[in-house]
Amino acid sequence: MASNIDITGIHHHSVIATDPVASRRFYGEKLGLKEIPSPSTFPSPVIWYACGEGQLHLMIKEDADTISPRHVALHICDAKRARGKLQATGVETVETVCIPGADRFFVRDPDGNRIELIEWAIPWGEGEM
């Protein structure tokens, strides 16, 4: 029997970053996320970004994470415009499998972390599946 614990959404996602300067340039300047203060009680350096109603945390480590298909998906309002802006700044965009009602693509941050950027024209579950 499944337990109902009333999950209402994702609060934050964390990725490993090895170069705070390059990561701030990517997340702050290229993706346009706003850096916010992290709690003063954190024992290790973490860079926090506001991301819609949630947050994205960059955990600063010496070694990058393993490159894999794992990813975080960020909802965007205009995928075509986002593609153009990112490509204009030298960020490689990678197309992927089409999902009906969505326009989406992937990018990688300076450490190779995979990020999906997705625009929903039709809310999930209301379109063709």
N, C-alpha and C positions, 0 to 999 in steps of 0.2 A: 504494500500500500504506500503510495507516494505521500510525502508530507508537504503541505502547503505552507511555505514560509514567506509568502507575499513579496517576492522579488518584484521591484518596480522599475528597474533599469540598471544600467552600469554606472557606477560612481566614478571610477577611474581605471586607467590602464597604465601599466609600467613597462618601460623598455630600458635596456642597458645602453648606456652611452659612454664612450671612452674619451671623447674630446669635447669638453664643455663649450669651447668657442665655436667649433664647427657645428655642434648640435644646436646651439642658440641661433646661429645664422640660419640653419635649415628650418627649425620649428618656429622661431620667432619672425624671421624675415621672409623666408620663402613660403611657408605655410600660413604665416600671419597670425599665429597663436599668441595670446598675451601671457607673458610670464607673471606668475603670482607668487607671493611669499610661501615658503614651506614652513611647517611648524618648527619653532626654535628647539624643540625637544628631540629632533631627529639626530641620531648619532653619526650618520654618514651623509655625505652630500647628495642631495636630490634636487633637481630642478623641476618646479611645478609649472604647468600651463593650464589656463582655463580652456575648456573645450566644450562649448555649448553649456549644458547643465552639469557636465562632469569635468573631469580633469585628466591630463596626461602627465605622468611622472617620468623623468629621466633619471635613472639610478646611475651615478657615475662610478664606473669600475675600470680596472686596468685592462681587462680583456673583453672583447666584444662577445655577444651571444652567438650561438651557432646559427648560421644562415639556414633558413627553412621556409616553408610556405606559411608558417604561423604569421598572423597579422592582426592589426587593429583596423577597424573600418570607421572612417570619419564621414559623417553625413555632410554633404555640401549642397548648396542651392543651385549651382550652375556648373556642371561638369565640363562643358565645352570651354567656358571661360577659364576655369581652373586649369585645364590641360594647357591652354595657350599661355597662361601666365607662368606656369611651372616650366614649360619647355623654353620660354623666353629667358629664364634664369639658369638654363643649363641642366634642369632636373629631367632625367629620363622618365618618360611615362610608358607603361606597359599595358596594353589592352588585354582583356581576359574574356572568359566565357560570358556571353550575353545572358542577362536575367530580364525577362519581360517586365516592362514598366520601370526599368532602371538604366542609368548610364553610369558606368563605373570603370575605373582603371587603378593601376597600382604604381607606387613610387617606392623608393628605398631611401632611408636616411643615411647620413655619413657612415654609420656602423653597419649598414646592410639590413636594418630592421625594415620589414615589409609593411606598407601602409596602403590600405584600400581607401579610395575616395569615391563616394557613391552619392548620386542624385536620384531620388525616387520621384518619378513622374506620377506613378500610381502607387499608393500605399501597399506594402507587402500584404498579400492575402486577398486583395481586391482585384488583381489582374490575372492574367493567364499564368498558370503554374506548370 
